[in-house]
């Protein structure tokens, strides 16, 4: 969703940029005779710069020279961060950020964390950071104002409610339309309510997730829709007598998290190289298993 605040990883086997001449040498037929599959494979290999070249340039192109400035919200919740302390390197998103930084040649001391609220992160205009990592779903609307990296995590939406609420036992497709939902403004959870559940009553919209949780706790709303990892954390630690009712199937859009940059920031290409490396060498998979595996065994719902 947004994150809902309470729900990705990072990087290590270098992406090599292959020149057209070298590729043509490997392919006797030359670029003009490549099949579509060959052309796609070539494009995927040469799409991003090499990490070696990035290390010689990025330190002079960052928000502050020689420093990587990374933003997230405050408080920063588990499992994305631990103990509301992003700089400790613990939690999925903290580990991803440091993985990217390492591949781009930054030491841990050269990574500076700053605070940026979730809804301000994707607003148009200049940014006082290099990238924001905050369970921010990649959406076409947001991409008009900011630039996203390739996804570092894909998730699903889930329902959180009080154990006493009828939605816990009655959540057929038709029944789900009858409940009053609440959610934070600008989240993909709120978008999912409107676009996939289609409730008969308009959901209540809150400025922060804390406000939405408070409304749920005081029975002003029946349920909240949030990212699945966030939902499990919320039900277990934030909502007294809370329960995660279940998760929906993956939606075609709005379920992938990306690092957020100011519009047109050239750093995104090198960050994409790092994320690609982390995917290929298994770093992201290991981080997902370490921090997020327990959040994925959630009952499935039918929207």
C-alpha positions as CSV (number, residue, x, y, z in Angstrom):
1,X,0.0,0.0,0.0
2,X,2.1,2.7,0.9
3,X,3.6,1.1,3.1
4,X,1.1,0.8,5.4
5,X,3.9,1.4,7.4
6,X,4.1,-1.5,9.4
7,X,5.6,-4.1,4.5
8,X,11.6,-5.2,0.0
9,X,16.2,-6.1,-1.0
10,X,19.4,-5.6,-2.5
11,X,22.4,-6.4,-4.6
12,X,25.7,-8.1,-5.5
13,X,26.8,-9.6,-8.9
14,X,27.6,-6.9,-11.4
15,X,25.5,-5.9,-14.4
16,X,27.8,-5.6,-17.3
17,X,27.1,-3.1,-20.1
18,X,27.7,-4.8,-23.4
19,X,28.5,-2.6,-26.4
20,X,26.8,-3.1,-29.8
21,X,30.1,-3.9,-31.5
22,X,30.9,-6.7,-29.0
23,X,27.4,-8.1,-29.2
24,X,27.5,-8.0,-33.0
25,X,30.8,-10.0,-32.8
26,X,29.1,-12.6,-30.7
27,X,26.2,-12.8,-33.1
28,X,27.4,-13.3,-36.7
29,X,24.2,-12.0,-38.1
30,X,24.7,-8.6,-36.5
31,X,22.1,-6.3,-34.7
32,X,19.9,-6.1,-37.8
33,X,19.3,-9.8,-37.8
34,X,18.6,-10.5,-34.2
35,X,15.4,-12.3,-33.3
36,X,13.1,-10.5,-30.9
37,X,14.2,-12.7,-28.0
38,X,17.9,-12.0,-28.8
39,X,17.2,-8.2,-29.0
40,X,15.3,-8.3,-25.6
41,X,18.2,-10.2,-24.0
42,X,20.7,-7.7,-25.3
43,X,18.6,-4.8,-24.1
44,X,18.3,-6.3,-20.6
45,X,22.1,-6.7,-20.4
46,X,22.9,-3.3,-21.6
47,X,20.1,-1.3,-20.0
48,X,22.0,-0.1,-16.9
49,X,25.6,1.1,-16.4
50,X,28.1,-1.2,-14.8
51,X,28.6,-0.9,-11.1
52,X,32.3,-0.2,-11.7
53,X,31.4,2.9,-13.8
54,X,28.8,4.0,-11.2
55,X,31.3,3.9,-8.4
56,X,33.4,6.5,-10.2
57,X,30.5,8.9,-10.8
58,X,27.7,8.7,-8.2
59,X,29.6,10.2,-5.3
60,X,29.8,13.5,-7.3
61,X,26.1,13.3,-8.3
62,X,24.4,12.7,-5.0
63,X,22.4,15.3,-3.0
64,X,25.5,15.9,-1.0
65,X,28.9,15.1,-2.5
66,X,30.5,11.9,-1.1
67,X,27.3,11.0,0.9
68,X,24.2,8.9,0.1
69,X,21.2,10.6,1.7
70,X,18.3,8.1,2.2
71,X,14.9,9.1,3.4
72,X,12.1,7.3,5.2
73,X,9.2,8.1,7.5
74,X,9.2,8.5,11.3
75,X,8.3,6.3,13.0
76,X,9.8,3.5,10.9
77,X,8.1,0.2,11.6
78,X,9.1,-3.4,11.7
79,X,9.6,-5.6,9.6
80,X,11.0,-2.8,7.4
81,X,13.1,-1.3,10.1
82,X,13.9,-2.4,13.7
83,X,13.5,-0.3,16.8
84,X,12.7,2.8,14.7
85,X,16.3,3.1,13.9
86,X,17.0,3.0,10.2
87,X,20.7,3.4,10.5
88,X,21.2,0.2,12.3
89,X,21.0,-1.8,9.1
90,X,18.3,-4.1,10.5
91,X,14.9,-4.7,9.0
92,X,14.2,-5.4,5.3
93,X,14.3,-1.9,3.9
94,X,17.2,-0.7,6.0
95,X,19.2,-3.8,4.7
96,X,18.2,-3.1,1.1
97,X,19.3,0.5,1.4
98,X,22.7,-0.4,2.8
99,X,23.0,-3.2,0.2
100,X,22.5,-0.6,-2.6
101,X,24.9,1.8,-0.9
102,X,27.6,-0.9,-0.6
103,X,27.4,-1.8,-4.3
104,X,27.7,1.9,-5.3
105,X,30.8,2.3,-3.2
106,X,29.5,4.0,-0.1
107,X,30.5,2.9,3.4
108,X,28.0,2.7,6.2
109,X,29.3,5.9,7.6
110,X,28.6,7.7,4.3
111,X,24.9,6.8,4.4
112,X,22.9,9.6,6.0
113,X,19.2,9.0,7.0
114,X,16.7,11.8,6.9
115,X,12.9,12.0,7.7
116,X,10.3,12.4,4.9
117,X,6.6,11.8,5.5
118,X,5.0,9.2,3.3
119,X,2.5,11.5,1.5
120,X,5.1,14.2,0.9
121,X,7.6,11.8,-0.6
122,X,5.8,11.6,-4.0
123,X,4.7,15.2,-4.2
124,X,6.2,17.2,-7.1
125,X,9.3,19.3,-6.6
126,X,12.9,19.1,-5.4
127,X,13.9,16.5,-2.8
128,X,16.3,16.8,0.1
129,X,17.5,13.2,-0.4
130,X,18.9,10.8,-3.0
131,X,16.1,8.3,-2.6
132,X,13.3,7.4,-0.3
133,X,12.6,3.9,0.9
134,X,9.3,3.6,2.6
135,X,7.1,0.8,1.2
136,X,6.1,3.2,-1.6
137,X,4.1,1.4,-4.2
138,X,4.9,2.2,-7.8
139,X,1.8,3.7,-9.5
140,X,1.3,5.6,-12.7
141,X,-0.1,8.6,-10.9
142,X,2.9,8.9,-8.6
143,X,5.3,8.3,-11.5
144,X,4.1,11.6,-13.0
145,X,5.7,13.6,-10.2
146,X,8.7,11.4,-9.2
147,X,11.0,8.7,-10.7
148,X,11.0,5.1,-9.3
149,X,13.6,2.5,-9.4
150,X,12.9,-1.0,-10.6
151,X,10.9,-2.9,-7.9
152,X,12.7,-4.3,-4.9
153,X,9.6,-6.0,-3.4
154,X,6.2,-7.1,-4.6
155,X,3.3,-7.6,-2.1
156,X,-0.4,-8.2,-1.7
157,X,-3.1,-6.3,0.2
158,X,-4.7,-7.7,3.3
159,X,-7.6,-6.9,5.7
160,X,-7.0,-6.1,9.4
161,X,-10.0,-6.0,11.8
162,X,-11.0,-6.6,15.4
163,X,-11.6,-10.2,16.3
164,X,-15.2,-9.3,17.3
165,X,-16.1,-7.8,13.9
166,X,-18.3,-9.9,11.6
167,X,-15.8,-9.5,8.7
168,X,-13.6,-12.1,10.4
169,X,-16.0,-14.9,9.5
170,X,-18.1,-13.3,6.8
171,X,-15.9,-12.1,4.0
172,X,-17.3,-13.4,0.7
173,X,-17.0,-11.1,-2.2
174,X,-20.6,-9.8,-1.6
175,X,-20.1,-9.5,2.1
176,X,-16.9,-7.5,1.8
177,X,-18.9,-4.7,0.0
178,X,-21.1,-4.1,3.1
179,X,-18.4,-3.0,5.6
180,X,-17.1,0.4,6.4
181,X,-13.4,0.7,5.7
182,X,-10.8,3.2,6.8
183,X,-7.3,3.9,5.5
184,X,-4.6,6.5,5.2
185,X,-4.8,9.0,2.4
186,X,-2.8,8.2,-0.7
187,X,-2.2,4.6,0.0
188,X,-2.6,1.6,-2.3
189,X,-4.7,0.0,0.4
190,X,-7.2,2.8,0.0
191,X,-7.0,2.5,-3.8
192,X,-7.6,-1.2,-3.5
193,X,-10.8,-0.6,-1.4
194,X,-12.2,1.6,-4.1
195,X,-11.1,-0.2,-7.2
196,X,-11.4,-3.9,-6.2
197,X,-13.7,-4.2,-3.2
198,X,-16.3,-1.5,-4.2
199,X,-17.9,-1.0,-0.8
200,X,-21.4,0.3,-0.6
201,X,-20.2,3.0,1.8
202,X,-17.3,5.4,1.0
203,X,-14.3,4.5,3.1
204,X,-13.2,6.9,5.8
205,X,-9.9,8.6,4.9
206,X,-7.3,9.6,7.5
207,X,-4.1,11.7,7.2
208,X,-2.0,9.1,8.9
209,X,-2.1,5.4,9.4
210,X,-2.0,5.9,13.2
211,X,-5.4,7.7,12.9
212,X,-6.8,4.9,10.9
213,X,-5.6,2.3,13.4
214,X,-7.2,4.4,16.2
215,X,-10.5,4.5,14.3
216,X,-10.4,0.7,14.0
217,X,-9.5,0.2,17.6
218,X,-12.5,2.4,18.7
219,X,-14.8,0.6,16.2
220,X,-15.4,3.7,14.0
221,X,-14.5,1.5,11.0
222,X,-14.8,-2.2,10.4
223,X,-11.5,-2.8,8.8
224,X,-8.3,-1.5,7.3
225,X,-6.7,-2.7,4.1
226,X,-2.9,-2.7,4.2
227,X,0.1,-4.5,2.7
228,X,0.3,-8.1,3.9
229,X,3.5,-7.8,6.0
230,X,2.3,-4.6,7.5
231,X,-1.1,-6.1,8.3
232,X,0.4,-9.0,10.2
233,X,2.6,-6.7,12.2
234,X,-0.3,-4.4,12.9
235,X,-2.7,-7.2,14.0
236,X,0.0,-8.7,16.3
237,X,1.4,-5.6,17.9
238,X,-0.6,-2.4,17.3
239,X,-4.3,-3.4,17.4
240,X,-5.6,-4.8,20.7
241,X,-7.6,-7.9,19.8
242,X,-6.7,-7.4,16.2
243,X,-6.6,-10.1,13.6
244,X,-5.4,-10.3,10.0
245,X,-8.5,-11.7,8.2
246,X,-6.6,-12.6,5.0
247,X,-4.8,-11.4,1.9
248,X,-6.1,-10.8,-1.6
249,X,-4.5,-12.2,-4.7
250,X,-1.8,-10.0,-6.3
251,X,-3.3,-7.1,-8.2
252,X,-2.0,-6.2,-11.7
253,X,-0.8,-2.8,-10.5
254,X,0.0,-1.1,-7.2
255,X,1.8,-4.0,-5.6
256,X,5.4,-3.3,-6.2
257,X,7.7,-1.2,-4.0
258,X,10.3,1.0,-5.6
259,X,13.0,3.5,-4.4
260,X,11.7,7.0,-5.0
261,X,13.8,9.8,-6.6
262,X,13.1,13.3,-7.6
263,X,11.8,13.4,-11.2
264,X,14.5,12.6,-13.7
265,X,17.2,11.9,-11.2
266,X,20.1,10.2,-13.2
267,X,21.1,8.2,-10.1
268,X,18.2,5.9,-10.7
269,X,20.1,4.0,-13.4
270,X,23.0,3.1,-11.1
271,X,20.6,2.2,-8.3
272,X,18.8,-0.1,-10.8
273,X,22.2,-1.7,-11.5
274,X,22.6,-2.4,-7.8
275,X,19.1,-3.8,-7.4
276,X,19.6,-6.0,-10.5
277,X,22.8,-7.3,-9.0
278,X,21.1,-8.0,-5.7
279,X,18.4,-9.9,-7.5
280,X,20.8,-12.0,-9.5
281,X,23.1,-12.9,-6.7
282,X,20.3,-13.8,-4.3
283,X,20.8,-11.0,-1.8
284,X,17.2,-9.8,-2.1
285,X,15.8,-13.3,-1.7
286,X,17.9,-13.8,1.4
287,X,16.7,-10.6,2.9
288,X,13.1,-11.4,2.1
289,X,13.4,-14.8,3.8
290,X,15.1,-13.3,6.8
291,X,12.7,-10.5,7.4
292,X,9.4,-11.2,5.6
293,X,8.9,-14.9,5.2
294,X,6.7,-15.2,8.3
295,X,4.4,-12.5,6.9
296,X,3.5,-14.4,3.7
297,X,1.7,-17.4,5.2
298,X,-1.7,-15.6,5.4
299,X,-5.1,-17.0,4.3
300,X,-6.2,-16.1,0.8
301,X,-9.3,-14.0,0.2
302,X,-11.4,-13.7,-3.0
303,X,-12.1,-10.1,-3.9
